[in-house]
């Protein structure tokens, strides 16, 4: 995740305040964002210990990284 993708404290507070003020429940679909973060972490990590998803985990759930 690049620094430009991370919200600063003020932006985060504004976003949370907006979500709290909406009259209905807010559902955010972050699936694609999470998938991109996991894939980026997998490729950028220097070792399996630094990865959020390891080859052992992928083998255990019988999935490829792209399917995860």
N, C-alpha and C positions, 0 to 999 in steps of 0.2 A: 504494500500500500504506500503510495507516495504521500509526501507531506501535504500536497494540495487536496488530497482526498479526506484528510482528517479535519474534523470540525474543531474550531477553537472553543474555549469554554463559553464564550458569549453566544456563539452560534448554537452550540449544543443546548444551552439554557433556553434560548428562544424556541428551538425546535420542541423541546420537552414541554414548555409552557403552552405552545400551540396545540400539541397533542392532548394535553390535560384539559384545554378549554373547548375541545370539540364535543358536541352533544352526543355523538355516537362513538362506539368503539372503533379504534383505528387499527387496521390490520396492514402490516407492511410485508410485502413479499420481497425478501432479501435473498431469495434462492440463488439467482444468477450472480449477485455480488459475493455471496459466501463461496460459491463454486469457484469464482475467479480468484478470491483470496487464498483458498486452499490450494488451487493449482499453482499459483504464483509462489506460495510458501514452499510447496513440494519441489519446485524447480530451483528456487533460490537458496534453499537450506544447504548448509555445508555438510551435514551428516544426518543420518536417520533420526538421531536424538533431537535434532532441531526441527524436524518435520512434524506438523500437526497430524498428518496421515502418513503412516509408514507402509512399506511393502507388505509387512506382516498383517497389518490391519486390512489392507486391500485383499490379501489372500483369504483372510478370515471371513470377510463379507462377500467374497467371490465376485469382486467388481474390479474394473479398471479405474484409473484415476478419472478418465473422461466420464464414466458412468456415475461416479461418486458425485 
